[in-house]
Amino acid sequence: MVTKQSSGRSTISISLETKNALNSIKHEGQSYNGLIQEVVKFWKEKKDEYWARKRKQRVAESVGAGKE
């Protein structure tokens, strides 16, 4: 659920589990907005590397499965 605010901000609803996960990686005094911006930046920088590694794993698993 996303609620638009008139101030150029919005509110999102997340589970307590997700909030706790965010709290576990958030720096002291860091806003959730700042944390989410860091996570998005990190993902944009690393996603190609991540998907390439996943593709390699799937190929290795399918080749290994063919040997059985």
C-alpha positions as CSV (number, residue, x, y, z in Angstrom):
1,M,0.0,0.0,0.0
2,V,1.3,3.4,-0.9
3,T,-0.3,6.6,0.3
4,K,0.7,9.8,-1.5
5,Q,1.3,12.9,0.6
6,S,1.1,16.5,-0.8
7,S,4.7,17.3,0.4
8,G,6.4,15.2,-2.3
9,R,6.6,12.2,0.0
10,S,4.7,9.0,0.4
11,T,4.0,6.4,3.0
12,I,4.5,2.7,2.4
13,S,3.3,-0.2,4.5
14,I,5.8,-2.9,5.3
15,S,5.7,-5.9,7.6
16,L,7.3,-5.8,11.0
17,E,9.7,-8.5,9.7
18,T,10.9,-6.1,6.9
19,K,11.1,-3.2,9.3
20,N,13.3,-5.3,11.7
21,A,15.5,-6.3,8.8
22,L,15.9,-2.7,7.8
23,N,16.7,-1.7,11.4
24,S,19.4,-4.4,11.5
25,I,21.3,-2.8,8.6
26,K,20.5,0.9,9.3
27,H,23.2,3.1,10.7
28,E,22.4,4.9,13.9
29,G,20.6,8.1,13.1
30,Q,20.1,7.1,9.5
31,S,16.6,7.7,8.1
32,Y,14.7,4.9,6.4
33,N,14.7,7.1,3.2
34,G,18.5,7.3,3.4
35,L,18.8,3.5,3.9
36,I,16.4,2.7,1.0
37,Q,18.3,5.1,-1.3
38,E,21.6,3.2,-0.3
39,V,20.0,-0.2,-1.0
40,V,18.6,1.0,-4.4
41,K,22.0,2.4,-5.4
42,F,23.8,-0.8,-4.3
43,W,21.3,-2.9,-6.3
44,K,21.7,-0.8,-9.4
45,E,25.5,-1.2,-9.2
46,K,25.5,-5.0,-8.4
47,K,22.4,-6.4,-10.2
48,D,24.2,-7.4,-13.4
49,E,26.9,-9.2,-11.4
50,Y,24.2,-10.9,-9.3
51,W,22.2,-12.2,-12.3
52,A,25.3,-13.4,-14.1
53,R,26.2,-15.4,-11.0
54,K,22.6,-16.8,-10.8
55,R,22.8,-17.8,-14.5
56,K,26.1,-19.6,-13.9
57,Q,24.6,-21.5,-10.9
58,R,21.6,-22.6,-13.0
59,V,23.8,-23.9,-15.8
60,A,26.0,-25.7,-13.4
61,E,23.0,-27.3,-11.7
62,S,21.5,-28.4,-15.0
63,V,24.8,-29.8,-16.2
64,G,25.2,-31.6,-12.8
65,A,21.6,-33.0,-13.0
66,G,22.3,-34.4,-16.5
67,K,25.2,-36.5,-15.1
68,E,23.0,-38.5,-12.8
